[in-house]
Amino acid sequence: MSPTITTSSEANGNVSAATARAAASAAASAEAAGPQPVTMAKALNTALADAMHADSSVLVFGEDVGMLGGVFRITDGLTATFGEQRCFDTPLAESGIVGMAVGMAINGMRPVIEMQFDAFAYPAFEQIVSHVAKMHNRTKGAVKLPMVIRIPYGGGIGGVEHHCDSSESYYAHTAGLKVYTPATVADGYRMLREAIDSDDPVIFMEPKKMYWTKDQVDLGELRREQAEGTTTGRTSEGRAAVARPGTDATLIAYGPSLPTALAAAEAAALEGRSLEVIDVRTIVPFDDETVCESVRKTGRAVVIAEAHGFASVSSEIVARVQERCFHYLAAPIRRVTGFDVPYPAPKLEKYYLPGVDRILDAVDDLQWEN
């Protein structure tokens, strides 16, 4: 069983002065260092630590997130720094984890919980749909649920079924939930801090194959933006980003599919074709303006996602773009997605996941002869 939750002052009393000084020294060093190679895992870990430092109501819990630091080590060091009252392990019961988080959020806390793998969250789906998503509306706005459900998702790690699902469509379809999915290291930090600060429940989808990717990131600058409130105008919620400018066609991607889309655009450039790449960033709320501005400019679009194509987020994106850009389209919108089969064995996933060749084939099929 997890420890009884105490007040923040009691919890902080359990943290040694030496540990606190070490954490402060590490943060100061990071701020002074400027841009450095940072992994997505490090950015997420730093975002959690900074949020817990900034707000004593932020708690982190889930399966093996305490002393182990999580399967992917995203919570590494949090228990040592903040004590077992604020970062602790739970029984292997996802429904119970989410249910406990609901109760905590109702009572003024900001729980951040981890669903160890994407498909492991399914036992908690009834809690998420019936309570997390509906509590605010059910109480006519009287009760808020400021909670974050972190879900490592997608393939590309050689995992087996139940470990590589792309389950974002289930959550996007559920009114009352926000759905975030960062695809860059900087967005990993910024979007997780925004999710924790939100008074609405956020499903935070983390592309697990990107945990070890590195970007040049100034964590100190990201911290200053957050502390000073200078992220206004650069907030991620409901804002897509142009990841690569282009003129001939638009590739629309999110999360684990963004690197593949960028690689396809790079390959297309060698063939003389200019592809613009849009990073959706937040699936809910969705940024129609940025996506449609790009498609109106290029006249052609391909939507890329690892999830199954049928009744999916990619389906919704195609419908929204078609409704808003019909008279600008030079060709039907194409999709490159995972196939409509259960996730395959590790040796076969390269055939299942969208790849550069499949994307370029779809681009070639955009009626260029017209």
C-alpha positions as a Python dict, from the first residue, in 0.01 Angstrom:
ca = {
    (1, 'M'): (0, 0, 0),
    (2, 'S'): (114, 356, -65),
    (3, 'P'): (191, 589, 226),
    (4, 'T'): (-78, 814, 369),
    (5, 'I'): (-70, 1152, 199),
    (6, 'T'): (27, 1430, 436),
    (7, 'T'): (51, 1804, 396),
    (8, 'S'): (324, 1954, 182),
    (9, 'S'): (509, 2085, 487),
    (10, 'E'): (515, 1737, 641),
    (11, 'A'): (630, 1587, 313),
    (12, 'N'): (904, 1844, 269),
    (13, 'G'): (1020, 1767, 620),
    (14, 'N'): (1105, 1416, 504),
    (15, 'V'): (1347, 1543, 241),
    (16, 'S'): (1701, 1576, 366),
    (17, 'A'): (1865, 1917, 349),
    (18, 'A'): (2151, 1763, 154),
    (19, 'T'): (1915, 1626, -112),
    (20, 'A'): (1737, 1959, -143),
    (21, 'R'): (2068, 2143, -178),
    (22, 'A'): (2184, 1898, -442),
    (23, 'A'): (1863, 1944, -642),
    (24, 'A'): (1891, 2323, -621),
    (25, 'S'): (2255, 2310, -727),
    (26, 'A'): (2173, 2087, -1026),
    (27, 'A'): (1893, 2322, -1133),
    (28, 'A'): (2121, 2626, -1106),
    (29, 'S'): (2391, 2452, -1311),
    (30, 'A'): (2138, 2364, -1581),
    (31, 'E'): (2016, 2723, -1598),
    (32, 'A'): (2370, 2853, -1638),
    (33, 'A'): (2470, 2599, -1900),
    (34, 'G'): (2261, 2727, -2193),
    (35, 'P'): (2153, 2496, -2478),
    (36, 'Q'): (2270, 2138, -2429),
    (37, 'P'): (2183, 1794, -2568),
    (38, 'V'): (1877, 1686, -2370),
    (39, 'T'): (1667, 1372, -2408),
    (40, 'M'): (1289, 1370, -2405),
    (41, 'A'): (1306, 1157, -2088),
    (42, 'K'): (1522, 1419, -1917),
    (43, 'A'): (1291, 1701, -2024),
    (44, 'L'): (986, 1522, -1885),
    (45, 'N'): (1166, 1433, -1563),
    (46, 'T'): (1275, 1794, -1521),
    (47, 'A'): (922, 1919, -1586),
    (48, 'L'): (785, 1692, -1313),
    (49, 'A'): (1052, 1798, -1065),
    (50, 'D'): (1005, 2167, -1140),
    (51, 'A'): (627, 2140, -1108),
    (52, 'M'): (665, 1965, -773),
    (53, 'H'): (906, 2234, -652),
    (54, 'A'): (669, 2509, -766),
    (55, 'D'): (347, 2364, -622),
    (56, 'S'): (325, 2144, -314),
    (57, 'S'): (-14, 2009, -427),
    (58, 'V'): (149, 1824, -722),
    (59, 'L'): (187, 1450, -653),
    (60, 'V'): (326, 1173, -871),
    (61, 'F'): (225, 809, -835),
    (62, 'G'): (176, 488, -1029),
    (63, 'E'): (332, 147, -1078),
    (64, 'D'): (709, 143, -1009),
    (65, 'V'): (742, 521, -1034),
    (66, 'G'): (900, 551, -688),
    (67, 'M'): (1236, 395, -611),
    (68, 'L'): (1269, 242, -960),
    (69, 'G'): (1191, 572, -1129),
    (70, 'G'): (945, 421, -1375),
    (71, 'V'): (998, 167, -1653),
    (72, 'F'): (1140, 444, -1872),
    (73, 'R'): (1298, 631, -1576),
    (74, 'I'): (1081, 939, -1629),
    (75, 'T'): (1025, 971, -1253),
    (76, 'D'): (1386, 894, -1160),
    (77, 'G'): (1497, 1073, -845),
    (78, 'L'): (1161, 1223, -752),
    (79, 'T'): (1108, 1004, -447),
    (80, 'A'): (1460, 1077, -323),
    (81, 'T'): (1404, 1449, -367),
    (82, 'F'): (1045, 1491, -251),
    (83, 'G'): (984, 1194, -26),
    (84, 'E'): (743, 903, -44),
    (85, 'Q'): (445, 1124, 39),
    (86, 'R'): (476, 1301, -297),
    (87, 'C'): (612, 1034, -532),
    (88, 'F'): (512, 679, -449),
    (89, 'D'): (434, 335, -588),
    (90, 'T'): (83, 194, -606),
    (91, 'P'): (-60, -156, -634),
    (92, 'L'): (-96, -298, -986),
    (93, 'A'): (-451, -168, -1026),
    (94, 'E'): (-494, 100, -1290),
    (95, 'S'): (-861, 160, -1210),
    (96, 'G'): (-766, 217, -849),
    (97, 'I'): (-484, 453, -947),
    (98, 'V'): (-716, 672, -1154),
    (99, 'G'): (-996, 653, -895),
    (100, 'M'): (-761, 767, -621),
    (101, 'A'): (-638, 1052, -841),
    (102, 'V'): (-998, 1165, -899),
    (103, 'G'): (-1055, 1186, -524),
    (104, 'M'): (-732, 1377, -472),
    (105, 'A'): (-808, 1624, -752),
    (106, 'I'): (-1157, 1688, -612),
    (107, 'N'): (-994, 1771, -279),
    (108, 'G'): (-749, 2029, -410),
    (109, 'M'): (-445, 1829, -515),
    (110, 'R'): (-287, 1801, -861),
    (111, 'P'): (-206, 1433, -916),
    (112, 'V'): (14, 1325, -1204),
    (113, 'I'): (-23, 952, -1259),
    (114, 'E'): (157, 712, -1488),
    (115, 'M'): (-5, 432, -1684),
    (116, 'Q'): (307, 219, -1732),
    (117, 'F'): (226, 127, -2094),
    (118, 'D'): (-47, 242, -2332),
    (119, 'A'): (-264, -72, -2320),
    (120, 'F'): (-223, -99, -1943),
    (121, 'A'): (-458, 201, -1916),
    (122, 'Y'): (-756, 7, -2051),
    (123, 'P'): (-861, -132, -1710),
    (124, 'A'): (-896, 231, -1598),
    (125, 'F'): (-1095, 337, -1904),
    (126, 'E'): (-1431, 329, -1725),
    (127, 'Q'): (-1296, 564, -1457),
    (128, 'I'): (-1157, 798, -1721),
    (129, 'V'): (-1472, 810, -1933),
    (130, 'S'): (-1735, 806, -1659),
    (131, 'H'): (-1566, 1025, -1397),
    (132, 'V'): (-1252, 1204, -1512),
    (133, 'A'): (-1410, 1337, -1830),
    (134, 'K'): (-1754, 1415, -1690),
    (135, 'M'): (-1707, 1548, -1336),
    (136, 'H'): (-1677, 1915, -1435),
    (137, 'N'): (-1989, 1903, -1651),
    (138, 'R'): (-2181, 1684, -1406),
    (139, 'T'): (-2133, 1942, -1129),
    (140, 'K'): (-2211, 2244, -1353),
    (141, 'G'): (-1853, 2363, -1316),
    (142, 'A'): (-1843, 2342, -937),
    (143, 'V'): (-1583, 2061, -931),
    (144, 'K'): (-1262, 2072, -1132),
    (145, 'L'): (-1025, 1783, -1189),
    (146, 'P'): (-673, 1921, -1234),
    (147, 'M'): (-504, 1588, -1303),
    (148, 'V'): (-266, 1450, -1564),
    (149, 'I'): (-267, 1091, -1687),
    (150, 'R'): (70, 1015, -1846),
    (151, 'I'): (57, 736, -2104),
    (152, 'P'): (369, 611, -2288),
    (153, 'Y'): (233, 509, -2628),
    (154, 'G'): (315, 398, -2980),
    (155, 'G'): (562, 153, -3128),
    (156, 'G'): (918, 158, -3250),
    (157, 'I'): (1076, -11, -2946),
    (158, 'G'): (1039, -374, -3050),
    (159, 'G'): (769, -435, -2793),
    (160, 'V'): (488, -688, -2805),
    (161, 'E'): (111, -638, -2798),
    (162, 'H'): (-24, -456, -2491),
    (163, 'H'): (296, -248, -2493),
    (164, 'C'): (282, -59, -2825),
    (165, 'D'): (-78, 55, -2874),
    (166, 'S'): (-166, 395, -3016),
    (167, 'S'): (-476, 465, -2809),
    (168, 'E'): (-515, 839, -2862),
    (169, 'S'): (-842, 809, -3055),
    (170, 'Y'): (-1026, 667, -2754),
    (171, 'Y'): (-939, 971, -2546),
    (172, 'A'): (-985, 1226, -2824),
    (173, 'H'): (-1336, 1091, -2878),
    (174, 'T'): (-1424, 1140, -2511),
    (175, 'A'): (-1561, 1488, -2451),
    (176, 'G'): (-1419, 1652, -2140),
    (177, 'L'): (-1058, 1541, -2187),
    (178, 'K'): (-764, 1731, -2327),
    (179, 'V'): (-515, 1520, -2524),
    (180, 'Y'): (-153, 1635, -2557),
    (181, 'T'): (130, 1460, -2740),
    (182, 'P'): (473, 1629, -2758),
    (183, 'A'): (708, 1542, -3041),
    (184, 'T'): (1013, 1752, -2948),
    (185, 'V'): (1222, 1770, -2635),
    (186, 'A'): (1134, 2133, -2564),
    (187, 'D'): (765, 2055, -2607),
    (188, 'G'): (804, 1762, -2369),
    (189, 'Y'): (902, 2005, -2094),
    (190, 'R'): (671, 2293, -2187),
    (191, 'M'): (360, 2085, -2255),
    (192, 'L'): (390, 1875, -1940),
    (193, 'R'): (419, 2190, -1729),
    (194, 'E'): (111, 2330, -1906),
    (195, 'A'): (-77, 2004, -1851),
    (196, 'I'): (-1, 2005, -1479),
    (197, 'D'): (-109, 2370, -1450),
    (198, 'S'): (-438, 2304, -1631),
    (199, 'D'): (-755, 2291, -1424),
    (200, 'D'): (-895, 2034, -1668),
    (201, 'P'): (-792, 1668, -1692),
    (202, 'V'): (-520, 1603, -1950),
    (203, 'I'): (-430, 1276, -2117),
    (204, 'F'): (-59, 1321, -2180),
    (205, 'M'): (52, 1083, -2454),
    (206, 'E'): (429, 1032, -2453),
    (207, 'P'): (589, 876, -2766),
    (208, 'K'): (796, 609, -2600),
    (209, 'K'): (1032, 557, -2894),
    (210, 'M'): (1133, 924, -2857),
    (211, 'Y'): (1231, 908, -2490),
    (212, 'W'): (1597, 879, -2586),
    (213, 'T'): (1603, 1127, -2874),
    (214, 'K'): (1812, 1438, -2809),
    (215, 'D'): (1770, 1803, -2905),
    (216, 'Q'): (1971, 2111, -2820),
    (217, 'V'): (1753, 2261, -2547),
    (218, 'D'): (1805, 2537, -2292),
    (219, 'L'): (1622, 2401, -1988),
    (220, 'G'): (1709, 2714, -1796),
    (221, 'E'): (1530, 2930, -2051),
    (222, 'L'): (1226, 2702, -2045),
    (223, 'R'): (1222, 2732, -1666),
    (224, 'R'): (1241, 3110, -1685),
    (225, 'E'): (956, 3120, -1937),
    (226, 'Q'): (743, 2917, -1700),
    (227, 'A'): (838, 3113, -1388),
    (228, 'E'): (791, 3454, -1550),
    (229, 'G'): (477, 3366, -1740),
    (230, 'T'): (644, 3461, -2067),
    (231, 'T'): (503, 3156, -2243),
    (232, 'T'): (195, 3366, -2319),
    (233, 'G'): (152, 3357, -2695),
    (234, 'R'): (371, 3046, -2718),
    (235, 'T'): (145, 2815, -2523),
    (236, 'S'): (111, 2469, -2675),
    (237, 'E'): (-257, 2407, -2602),
    (238, 'G'): (-457, 2423, -2921),
    (239, 'R'): (-158, 2537, -3124),
    (240, 'A'): (2, 2331, -3397),
    (241, 'A'): (351, 2415, -3521),
    (242, 'V'): (512, 2432, -3863),
    (243, 'A'): (797, 2187, -3812),
    (244, 'R'): (930, 2235, -4165),
    (245, 'P'): (812, 2490, -4423),
    (246, 'G'): (722, 2382, -4775),
    (247, 'T'): (510, 2470, -5075),
    (248, 'D'): (404, 2159, -5268),
    (249, 'A'): (211, 1949, -5014),
    (250, 'T'): (145, 1931, -4640),
    (251, 'L'): (235, 1639, -4415),
    (252, 'I'): (27, 1645, -4095),
    (253, 'A'): (166, 1440, -3807),
    (254, 'Y'): (185, 1421, -3431),
    (255, 'G'): (386, 1249, -3158),
    (256, 'P'): (588, 950, -3281),
    (257, 'S'): (499, 1013, -3645),
    (258, 'L'): (661, 1357, -3663),
    (259, 'P'): (1022, 1234, -3708),
    (260, 'T'): (903, 1004, -3986),
    (261, 'A'): (722, 1290, -4157),
    (262, 'L'): (1033, 1509, -4134),
    (263, 'A'): (1248, 1229, -4277),
    (264, 'A'): (1004, 1192, -4567),
    (265, 'A'): (1015, 1567, -4633),
    (266, 'E'): (1394, 1553, -4635),
    (267, 'A'): (1389, 1265, -4884),
    (268, 'A'): (1133, 1444, -5101),
    (269, 'A'): (1355, 1752, -5115),
    (270, 'L'): (1625, 1542, -5281),
    (271, 'E'): (1369, 1469, -5553),
    (272, 'G'): (1283, 1836, -5596),
    (273, 'R'): (957, 1836, -5402),
    (274, 'S'): (893, 2082, -5116),
    (275, 'L'): (681, 1934, -4836),
    (276, 'E'): (556, 2134, -4539),
    (277, 'V'): (534, 1940, -4210),
    (278, 'I'): (281, 2031, -3942),
    (279, 'D'): (319, 1907, -3584),
    (280, 'V'): (-33, 1887, -3436),
    (281, 'R'): (99, 1891, -3074),
    (282, 'T'): (-240, 1897, -2898),
    (283, 'I'): (-498, 1665, -3049),
    (284, 'V'): (-765, 1813, -2821),
    (285, 'P'): (-804, 2106, -2854),
    (286, 'F'): (-718, 2090, -3224),
    (287, 'D'): (-565, 2380, -3417),
    (288, 'D'): (-774, 2402, -3733),
    (289, 'E'): (-629, 2742, -3821),
    (290, 'T'): (-263, 2643, -3855),
    (291, 'V'): (-335, 2312, -4027),
    (292, 'C'): (-580, 2459, -4276),
    (293, 'E'): (-361, 2760, -4350),
    (294, 'S'): (-91, 2520, -4463),
    (295, 'V'): (-325, 2304, -4673),
    (296, 'R'): (-480, 2608, -4841),
    (297, 'K'): (-128, 2716, -4937),
    (298, 'T'): (-9, 2381, -5073),
    (299, 'G'): (-339, 2237, -5201),
    (300, 'R'): (-240, 1881, -5108),
    (301, 'A'): (-214, 1691, -4780),
    (302, 'V'): (-114, 1359, -4627),
    (303, 'V'): (-201, 1272, -4266),
    (304, 'I'): (44, 1039, -4088),
    (305, 'A'): (-18, 841, -3770),
    (306, 'E'): (89, 510, -3617),
    (307, 'A'): (-265, 432, -3499),
    (308, 'H'): (-513, 230, -3701),
    (309, 'G'): (-667, 434, -3978),
    (310, 'F'): (-1032, 335, -3932),
    (311, 'A'): (-1237, 569, -3705),
    (312, 'S'): (-924, 743, -3582),
    (313, 'V'): (-767, 1081, -3509),
    (314, 'S'): (-632, 1074, -3865),
    (315, 'S'): (-990, 1025, -3992),
    (316, 'E'): (-1101, 1330, -3795),
    (317, 'I'): (-816, 1542, -3927),
    (318, 'V'): (-902, 1448, -4286),
    (319, 'A'): (-1269, 1536, -4227),
    (320, 'R'): (-1189, 1872, -4068),
    (321, 'V'): (-945, 1972, -4341),
    (322, 'Q'): (-1179, 1860, -4619),
    (323, 'E'): (-1468, 2060, -4472),
    (324, 'R'): (-1261, 2376, -4440),
    (325, 'C'): (-1033, 2352, -4745),
    (326, 'F'): (-1242, 2174, -5009),
    (327, 'H'): (-1211, 2444, -5276),
    (328, 'Y'): (-835, 2469, -5226),
    (329, 'L'): (-761, 2098, -5268),
    (330, 'A'): (-592, 1980, -5587),
    (331, 'A'): (-626, 1614, -5482),
    (332, 'P'): (-803, 1401, -5222),
    (333, 'I'): (-632, 1396, -4882),
    (334, 'R'): (-436, 1078, -4827),
    (335, 'R'): (-351, 894, -4504),
    (336, 'V'): (-54, 680, -4406),
    (337, 'T'): (-132, 493, -4083),
    (338, 'G'): (-86, 170, -3900),
    (339, 'F'): (-280, -115, -4056),
    (340, 'D'): (-616, -220, -3912),
    (341, 'V'): (-479, -529, -3737),
    (342, 'P'): (-361, -595, -3381),
    (343, 'Y'): (-7, -473, -3319),
    (344, 'P'): (233, -725, -3473),
    (345, 'A'): (531, -913, -3331),
    (346, 'P'): (854, -709, -3293),
    (347, 'K'): (1015, -842, -3610),
    (348, 'L'): (716, -727, -3815),
    (349, 'E'): (657, -380, -3673),
    (350, 'K'): (868, -214, -3944),
    (351, 'Y'): (608, -328, -4196),
    (352, 'Y'): (320, -207, -3979),
    (353, 'L'): (442, 140, -3887),
    (354, 'P'): (428, 429, -4136),
    (355, 'G'): (764, 472, -4304),
    (356, 'V'): (930, 715, -4542),
    (357, 'D'): (860, 501, -4850),
    (358, 'R'): (488, 471, -4771),
    (359, 'I'): (464, 845, -4716),
    (360, 'L'): (644, 926, -5041),
    (361, 'D'): (416, 682, -5227),
    (362, 'A'): (114, 867, -5087),
    (363, 'V'): (264, 1201, -5191),
    (364, 'D'): (325, 1067, -5541),
    (365, 'D'): (-42, 974, -5558),
    (366, 'L'): (-167, 1330, -5505),
    (367, 'Q'): (-267, 1382, -5871),
    (368, 'W'): (34, 1586, -5972),
    (369, 'E'): (-47, 1541, -6339),
    (370, 'N'): (-336, 1786, -6294),
}
